[in-house]
Amino acid sequence: MPAITSPVSTGNSSLDSALTNSFVDSSKAAVYLEATNTAYNRYCSATAASDGISAGLQLEGLLYYMNLYGQAAANSSVDMATLKTVLVASGMSDTAYDPAFLAHLQSIISTQGLDTDTLNMLTGLGLTQDDINRVIQGILSQDPNAFAGSELGSMDTTSSALTVPEPESILLLEVGLLGLLRLRKVH
């Protein structure tokens, strides 16, 4: 995975570091989750084709990427807690979400698009134009009234949501499924 650095400096080295670490580990978690999904799809295809060797190899890959995802998710959770601490130490107060703000932001984006600084920041983070378009569509598709809570409070929810099933549990399930497939072939 290529090194990712913060393209924009806030002027606060602790905040810059916390933001970069959070972004990097969250990005790693997303990449490993996608790799897990790919390995699972390949495992299913190999199983459907009764190719036990390929299914076994894909199962190994699935467990490997699940483990990497679990590590990256745990690191991301720690990063979010650190980021929250740095934000509070920097003087950020916890404010409640305002649906009118998101509605206003959606109005600006739909009529004017993203400003140059935001576009430069997103491309500096390695996002392609397609990625940026998905971000824009994601923002525009949100219901402003569906959000509740506060900015710093949502960081607790985000960090606790990054969990992964234990690989051993998935391994037991998959071994059981392989056994059932083998029994089916025998009979």
Residue pairs with C-beta under 8 A, 6 or more apart in sequence:
1 27
1 28
1 31
2 126
4 20
4 23
4 24
4 27
4 125
4 126
5 20
6 16
6 19
6 20
6 23
7 120
7 121
7 124
7 125
8 117
8 121
8 124
9 16
10 16
10 19
12 86
12 90
14 86
14 89
14 90
15 86
15 87
15 90
18 79
18 82
18 83
18 86
18 87
19 83
21 75
21 79
21 82
21 83
22 76
22 79
22 80
22 82
22 83
23 125
25 72
25 75
25 76
25 79
26 72
26 76
26 79
28 68
28 72
28 75
28 76
29 69
29 72
29 73
29 76
29 162
32 65
32 66
32 68
32 69
32 72
33 65
33 69
35 61
35 65
35 68
36 62
36 65
36 66
36 69
39 58
39 59
39 61
39 62
39 64
39 65
40 58
40 62
42 54
42 58
42 61
43 55
43 58
43 59
43 61
43 62
43 174
46 52
46 54
46 55
46 57
46 58
47 55
47 177
47 178
47 181
50 181
50 185
52 178
52 182
55 178
56 178
59 171
59 174
59 178
62 170
62 174
63 167
63 170
63 171
66 164
66 165
66 167
66 170
67 167
69 164
70 164
70 167
73 162
73 163
73 164
74 162
76 159
76 162
77 159
77 160
77 162
78 159
80 155
80 158
80 159
81 155
81 159
83 155
84 152
84 155
84 156
87 152
88 152
92 151
92 152
94 150
94 151
94 152
94 153
95 150
95 151
96 149
96 150
97 147
97 148
97 149
97 150
97 151
99 144
99 145
99 147
100 144
101 144
102 142
102 144
102 147
103 144
105 139
106 139
106 140
106 142
106 144
109 136
109 139
109 140
110 140
113 136
114 122
114 132
114 136
119 132
122 131
122 132
122 135
123 132
127 135
149 157
